[in-house]
Amino acid sequence: MRGTNHYKMTIHKEGYTSIALCILFIFVLNAVVHYLLPDTTWFIWIIYILSFALFVIILQFFRSPAIKVVKNDQHVICPADGKVVVIEETEETEYLKDKRIQVSVFMSPINVHINRNPISGIVKYYRYHPGKFLVAWHPKSSTENERTTIVIENKAGILVLFRQIAGALARRIVCYSKEGQEAVQGEEFGFIKFGSRVDIFLPLGTEIKVGLGDTVKGGITVLAHLKN
């Protein structure tokens, strides 16, 4: 399967409030500095530069690149931008209650934070779990951190479970999935503000197409090939 690179950039709707607050903060900060320190030109310019840098950082947190998704029922596409940090056989105990291959993608603050459906099908299960805010690479973050769990069943009856996991910096998970709704491969199912991690649990025997340390793109990179 061939995808295309990101070719158009907009700002995601989840960033509107944060960006507005950032602009307000910058305006107030600069106004206060001008009022209290009108003669310190060098300091005012430092505040200008820092304000601009902060604004650019906030904008890149919420960037929303347009991508072209090539759908394939045999493929599991990556649900998030980031780096592959876990590939291992494990026991999934929340819903599937069997052995699975876990693939985890770490999303750093500089990655795109949009989450995309790895397969097409029907959402069979959705749960939000409040929890801790351990760093995303902590071994227990998958089961103890704030997280959402989603399960999609494709038309072949294969169940794929995946989780959005909050971290020490990413403290707000947004999920649009609802039980019973149709999920389309590559379409947005959620957003994690300021990064963190996504885990995906695949059937044993699934052919994994990525390796540890690989850089992956949400909606583009093929993580695995399903076997019917």
Contacts in CASP RR format, 6 or more apart in sequence:
PFRMAT RR
TARGET T0000
AUTHOR 0000-0000-0000
METHOD contacts of the structure
MODEL  1
MRGTNHYKMTIHKEGYTSIALCILFIFVLNAVVHYLLPDTTWFIWIIYIL
SFALFVIILQFFRSPAIKVVKNDQHVICPADGKVVVIEETEETEYLKDKR
IQVSVFMSPINVHINRNPISGIVKYYRYHPGKFLVAWHPKSSTENERTTI
VIENKAGILVLFRQIAGALARRIVCYSKEGQEAVQGEEFGFIKFGSRVDI
FLPLGTEIKVGLGDTVKGGITVLAHLKN
1 70 0 8 1.000
1 72 0 8 1.000
1 75 0 8 1.000
1 222 0 8 1.000
2 70 0 8 1.000
3 67 0 8 1.000
3 68 0 8 1.000
3 69 0 8 1.000
3 70 0 8 1.000
3 220 0 8 1.000
4 67 0 8 1.000
4 68 0 8 1.000
4 220 0 8 1.000
5 67 0 8 1.000
5 220 0 8 1.000
6 65 0 8 1.000
6 66 0 8 1.000
6 67 0 8 1.000
6 112 0 8 1.000
6 217 0 8 1.000
7 65 0 8 1.000
7 66 0 8 1.000
7 67 0 8 1.000
7 68 0 8 1.000
8 65 0 8 1.000
8 66 0 8 1.000
9 63 0 8 1.000
9 64 0 8 1.000
9 65 0 8 1.000
9 66 0 8 1.000
10 63 0 8 1.000
10 64 0 8 1.000
10 66 0 8 1.000
11 19 0 8 1.000
11 59 0 8 1.000
11 62 0 8 1.000
11 63 0 8 1.000
11 64 0 8 1.000
12 62 0 8 1.000
12 63 0 8 1.000
12 64 0 8 1.000
12 113 0 8 1.000
12 114 0 8 1.000
12 191 0 8 1.000
14 62 0 8 1.000
14 113 0 8 1.000
14 174 0 8 1.000
14 191 0 8 1.000
14 193 0 8 1.000
15 61 0 8 1.000
15 62 0 8 1.000
15 193 0 8 1.000
18 58 0 8 1.000
18 61 0 8 1.000
18 62 0 8 1.000
18 193 0 8 1.000
19 58 0 8 1.000
19 59 0 8 1.000
19 62 0 8 1.000
22 54 0 8 1.000
22 55 0 8 1.000
22 58 0 8 1.000
23 55 0 8 1.000
26 51 0 8 1.000
26 54 0 8 1.000
26 55 0 8 1.000
29 47 0 8 1.000
29 51 0 8 1.000
30 44 0 8 1.000
30 47 0 8 1.000
30 48 0 8 1.000
30 51 0 8 1.000
33 43 0 8 1.000
33 44 0 8 1.000
33 47 0 8 1.000
34 44 0 8 1.000
37 43 0 8 1.000
37 44 0 8 1.000
60 110 0 8 1.000
61 109 0 8 1.000
61 113 0 8 1.000
61 193 0 8 1.000
61 194 0 8 1.000
62 113 0 8 1.000
63 112 0 8 1.000
64 112 0 8 1.000
64 114 0 8 1.000
65 112 0 8 1.000
67 217 0 8 1.000
67 218 0 8 1.000
67 219 0 8 1.000
67 220 0 8 1.000
69 77 0 8 1.000
69 116 0 8 1.000
69 185 0 8 1.000
69 186 0 8 1.000
69 187 0 8 1.000
69 219 0 8 1.000
69 220 0 8 1.000
71 120 0 8 1.000
71 184 0 8 1.000
71 185 0 8 1.000
71 186 0 8 1.000
72 185 0 8 1.000
72 222 0 8 1.000
73 119 0 8 1.000
73 120 0 8 1.000
73 154 0 8 1.000
73 155 0 8 1.000
73 156 0 8 1.000
73 226 0 8 1.000
74 225 0 8 1.000
74 226 0 8 1.000
75 119 0 8 1.000
75 185 0 8 1.000
75 222 0 8 1.000
75 224 0 8 1.000
75 225 0 8 1.000
75 226 0 8 1.000
76 118 0 8 1.000
76 119 0 8 1.000
76 160 0 8 1.000
76 200 0 8 1.000
76 202 0 8 1.000
76 206 0 8 1.000
76 222 0 8 1.000
76 223 0 8 1.000
76 224 0 8 1.000
76 225 0 8 1.000
76 226 0 8 1.000
77 116 0 8 1.000
77 118 0 8 1.000
77 119 0 8 1.000
77 185 0 8 1.000
77 186 0 8 1.000
77 218 0 8 1.000
77 219 0 8 1.000
77 220 0 8 1.000
77 221 0 8 1.000
77 222 0 8 1.000
77 223 0 8 1.000
78 105 0 8 1.000
78 116 0 8 1.000
78 118 0 8 1.000
78 210 0 8 1.000
78 216 0 8 1.000
78 217 0 8 1.000
78 218 0 8 1.000
78 219 0 8 1.000
78 220 0 8 1.000
78 221 0 8 1.000
78 222 0 8 1.000
78 223 0 8 1.000
79 105 0 8 1.000
79 115 0 8 1.000
79 116 0 8 1.000
79 117 0 8 1.000
79 118 0 8 1.000
79 162 0 8 1.000
79 189 0 8 1.000
79 198 0 8 1.000
79 200 0 8 1.000
79 218 0 8 1.000
79 219 0 8 1.000
80 105 0 8 1.000
80 107 0 8 1.000
80 111 0 8 1.000
80 112 0 8 1.000
80 113 0 8 1.000
80 114 0 8 1.000
80 115 0 8 1.000
80 116 0 8 1.000
80 192 0 8 1.000
80 198 0 8 1.000
80 216 0 8 1.000
80 218 0 8 1.000
81 105 0 8 1.000
81 107 0 8 1.000
81 111 0 8 1.000
81 112 0 8 1.000
81 113 0 8 1.000
81 114 0 8 1.000
81 216 0 8 1.000
81 217 0 8 1.000
81 218 0 8 1.000
82 105 0 8 1.000
82 106 0 8 1.000
82 107 0 8 1.000
82 108 0 8 1.000
82 111 0 8 1.000
82 215 0 8 1.000
82 216 0 8 1.000
82 217 0 8 1.000
83 105 0 8 1.000
83 106 0 8 1.000
83 108 0 8 1.000
83 213 0 8 1.000
83 214 0 8 1.000
83 215 0 8 1.000
83 216 0 8 1.000
84 103 0 8 1.000
84 104 0 8 1.000
84 105 0 8 1.000
84 106 0 8 1.000
84 210 0 8 1.000
84 211 0 8 1.000
84 212 0 8 1.000
84 213 0 8 1.000
84 214 0 8 1.000
84 216 0 8 1.000
85 104 0 8 1.000
85 105 0 8 1.000
85 106 0 8 1.000
85 137 0 8 1.000
85 197 0 8 1.000
85 212 0 8 1.000
85 213 0 8 1.000
86 102 0 8 1.000
86 103 0 8 1.000
86 104 0 8 1.000
86 199 0 8 1.000
86 212 0 8 1.000
87 101 0 8 1.000
87 102 0 8 1.000
87 103 0 8 1.000
87 104 0 8 1.000
87 208 0 8 1.000
87 210 0 8 1.000
87 211 0 8 1.000
87 212 0 8 1.000
88 101 0 8 1.000
88 102 0 8 1.000
89 99 0 8 1.000
89 100 0 8 1.000
89 101 0 8 1.000
89 102 0 8 1.000
89 204 0 8 1.000
90 99 0 8 1.000
90 100 0 8 1.000
90 101 0 8 1.000
90 102 0 8 1.000
90 201 0 8 1.000
91 98 0 8 1.000
91 99 0 8 1.000
91 100 0 8 1.000
92 98 0 8 1.000
92 99 0 8 1.000
92 100 0 8 1.000
92 102 0 8 1.000
92 161 0 8 1.000
92 201 0 8 1.000
94 127 0 8 1.000
94 149 0 8 1.000
94 161 0 8 1.000
95 125 0 8 1.000
95 149 0 8 1.000
95 151 0 8 1.000
95 161 0 8 1.000
96 151 0 8 1.000
96 159 0 8 1.000
96 161 0 8 1.000
96 201 0 8 1.000
99 204 0 8 1.000
100 161 0 8 1.000
100 201 0 8 1.000
100 202 0 8 1.000
100 203 0 8 1.000
100 204 0 8 1.000
101 201 0 8 1.000
101 202 0 8 1.000
101 203 0 8 1.000
101 204 0 8 1.000
101 205 0 8 1.000
101 206 0 8 1.000
101 208 0 8 1.000
101 224 0 8 1.000
102 199 0 8 1.000
102 200 0 8 1.000
102 201 0 8 1.000
102 202 0 8 1.000
103 199 0 8 1.000
103 200 0 8 1.000
103 202 0 8 1.000
103 208 0 8 1.000
103 210 0 8 1.000
103 223 0 8 1.000
103 224 0 8 1.000
104 142 0 8 1.000
104 197 0 8 1.000
104 198 0 8 1.000
104 199 0 8 1.000
104 200 0 8 1.000
105 197 0 8 1.000
105 198 0 8 1.000
105 200 0 8 1.000
105 216 0 8 1.000
106 136 0 8 1.000
106 137 0 8 1.000
106 196 0 8 1.000
106 197 0 8 1.000
107 113 0 8 1.000
107 136 0 8 1.000
107 170 0 8 1.000
107 192 0 8 1.000
107 195 0 8 1.000
107 196 0 8 1.000
107 197 0 8 1.000
107 198 0 8 1.000
108 195 0 8 1.000
109 169 0 8 1.000
109 194 0 8 1.000
109 195 0 8 1.000
111 195 0 8 1.000
112 218 0 8 1.000
113 170 0 8 1.000
113 191 0 8 1.000
113 192 0 8 1.000
113 193 0 8 1.000
113 194 0 8 1.000
113 195 0 8 1.000
114 188 0 8 1.000
114 190 0 8 1.000
114 191 0 8 1.000
114 218 0 8 1.000
115 164 0 8 1.000
115 175 0 8 1.000
115 188 0 8 1.000
115 189 0 8 1.000
115 190 0 8 1.000
115 191 0 8 1.000
115 192 0 8 1.000
115 198 0 8 1.000
116 186 0 8 1.000
116 187 0 8 1.000
116 188 0 8 1.000
116 189 0 8 1.000
116 218 0 8 1.000
116 219 0 8 1.000
117 152 0 8 1.000
117 183 0 8 1.000
117 184 0 8 1.000
117 185 0 8 1.000
117 186 0 8 1.000
117 187 0 8 1.000
117 188 0 8 1.000
117 189 0 8 1.000
118 152 0 8 1.000
118 160 0 8 1.000
118 162 0 8 1.000
118 185 0 8 1.000
118 186 0 8 1.000
118 200 0 8 1.000
118 223 0 8 1.000
119 152 0 8 1.000
119 154 0 8 1.000
119 158 0 8 1.000
119 160 0 8 1.000
119 183 0 8 1.000
119 185 0 8 1.000
119 226 0 8 1.000
120 152 0 8 1.000
120 154 0 8 1.000
120 155 0 8 1.000
120 182 0 8 1.000
120 183 0 8 1.000
120 184 0 8 1.000
120 185 0 8 1.000
121 152 0 8 1.000
121 153 0 8 1.000
121 154 0 8 1.000
121 155 0 8 1.000
121 182 0 8 1.000
121 183 0 8 1.000
121 184 0 8 1.000
122 152 0 8 1.000
122 153 0 8 1.000
122 180 0 8 1.000
122 181 0 8 1.000
122 182 0 8 1.000
122 183 0 8 1.000
123 150 0 8 1.000
123 151 0 8 1.000
123 152 0 8 1.000
123 177 0 8 1.000
123 178 0 8 1.000
123 179 0 8 1.000
123 180 0 8 1.000
123 181 0 8 1.000
123 182 0 8 1.000
123 183 0 8 1.000
124 151 0 8 1.000
124 152 0 8 1.000
124 153 0 8 1.000
124 159 0 8 1.000
124 179 0 8 1.000
124 180 0 8 1.000
125 149 0 8 1.000
125 150 0 8 1.000
125 151 0 8 1.000
125 161 0 8 1.000
125 179 0 8 1.000
126 148 0 8 1.000
126 149 0 8 1.000
126 150 0 8 1.000
126 151 0 8 1.000
126 175 0 8 1.000
126 177 0 8 1.000
126 178 0 8 1.000
126 179 0 8 1.000
127 148 0 8 1.000
127 149 0 8 1.000
128 147 0 8 1.000
128 148 0 8 1.000
128 173 0 8 1.000
128 175 0 8 1.000
129 146 0 8 1.000
129 147 0 8 1.000
129 148 0 8 1.000
129 149 0 8 1.000
130 146 0 8 1.000
131 144 0 8 1.000
131 145 0 8 1.000
131 146 0 8 1.000
131 147 0 8 1.000
131 166 0 8 1.000
132 141 0 8 1.000
132 144 0 8 1.000
132 145 0 8 1.000
132 146 0 8 1.000
133 145 0 8 1.000
133 146 0 8 1.000
133 166 0 8 1.000
133 167 0 8 1.000
133 168 0 8 1.000
133 171 0 8 1.000
134 140 0 8 1.000
134 141 0 8 1.000
134 144 0 8 1.000
134 145 0 8 1.000
134 167 0 8 1.000
134 168 0 8 1.000
135 141 0 8 1.000
135 167 0 8 1.000
135 168 0 8 1.000
136 145 0 8 1.000
136 165 0 8 1.000
136 167 0 8 1.000
136 168 0 8 1.000
136 170 0 8 1.000
136 195 0 8 1.000
136 196 0 8 1.000
136 197 0 8 1.000
137 197 0 8 1.000
138 145 0 8 1.000
141 165 0 8 1.000
141 167 0 8 1.000
141 197 0 8 1.000
142 163 0 8 1.000
142 165 0 8 1.000
142 197 0 8 1.000
142 199 0 8 1.000
145 165 0 8 1.000
145 166 0 8 1.000
145 167 0 8 1.000
146 165 0 8 1.000
146 166 0 8 1.000
146 167 0 8 1.000
146 171 0 8 1.000
146 173 0 8 1.000
147 163 0 8 1.000
147 164 0 8 1.000
147 165 0 8 1.000
147 166 0 8 1.000
147 173 0 8 1.000
148 163 0 8 1.000
148 164 0 8 1.000
148 173 0 8 1.000
148 175 0 8 1.000
148 177 0 8 1.000
149 161 0 8 1.000
149 162 0 8 1.000
149 163 0 8 1.000
150 161 0 8 1.000
150 162 0 8 1.000
150 163 0 8 1.000
150 175 0 8 1.000
150 177 0 8 1.000
150 189 0 8 1.000
151 159 0 8 1.000
151 160 0 8 1.000
151 161 0 8 1.000
152 159 0 8 1.000
152 160 0 8 1.000
152 162 0 8 1.000
152 183 0 8 1.000
153 159 0 8 1.000
154 160 0 8 1.000
154 226 0 8 1.000
156 226 0 8 1.000
156 228 0 8 1.000
158 203 0 8 1.000
158 226 0 8 1.000
158 228 0 8 1.000
159 203 0 8 1.000
160 200 0 8 1.000
160 201 0 8 1.000
160 202 0 8 1.000
161 200 0 8 1.000
161 201 0 8 1.000
162 198 0 8 1.000
162 199 0 8 1.000
162 200 0 8 1.000
162 201 0 8 1.000
163 198 0 8 1.000
163 199 0 8 1.000
163 200 0 8 1.000
164 173 0 8 1.000
164 175 0 8 1.000
164 190 0 8 1.000
164 192 0 8 1.000
164 196 0 8 1.000
164 198 0 8 1.000
165 173 0 8 1.000
165 192 0 8 1.000
165 196 0 8 1.000
165 197 0 8 1.000
165 198 0 8 1.000
165 199 0 8 1.000
166 172 0 8 1.000
166 173 0 8 1.000
166 192 0 8 1.000
166 196 0 8 1.000
167 195 0 8 1.000
167 196 0 8 1.000
167 197 0 8 1.000
169 194 0 8 1.000
169 195 0 8 1.000
169 196 0 8 1.000
170 192 0 8 1.000
170 193 0 8 1.000
170 194 0 8 1.000
170 195 0 8 1.000
170 196 0 8 1.000
171 193 0 8 1.000
171 194 0 8 1.000
172 192 0 8 1.000
172 193 0 8 1.000
173 190 0 8 1.000
173 191 0 8 1.000
173 192 0 8 1.000
173 193 0 8 1.000
174 190 0 8 1.000
174 191 0 8 1.000
174 192 0 8 1.000
174 193 0 8 1.000
175 189 0 8 1.000
175 190 0 8 1.000
176 188 0 8 1.000
176 189 0 8 1.000
176 190 0 8 1.000
177 183 0 8 1.000
177 189 0 8 1.000
177 190 0 8 1.000
183 189 0 8 1.000
186 218 0 8 1.000
186 219 0 8 1.000
192 198 0 8 1.000
200 223 0 8 1.000
202 208 0 8 1.000
202 223 0 8 1.000
202 224 0 8 1.000
202 226 0 8 1.000
203 226 0 8 1.000
203 227 0 8 1.000
205 227 0 8 1.000
206 224 0 8 1.000
206 225 0 8 1.000
206 226 0 8 1.000
206 227 0 8 1.000
207 224 0 8 1.000
207 225 0 8 1.000
207 227 0 8 1.000
208 223 0 8 1.000
208 224 0 8 1.000
209 222 0 8 1.000
209 223 0 8 1.000
209 224 0 8 1.000
209 225 0 8 1.000
210 216 0 8 1.000
210 221 0 8 1.000
210 222 0 8 1.000
210 223 0 8 1.000
210 224 0 8 1.000
214 221 0 8 1.000
216 223 0 8 1.000
END
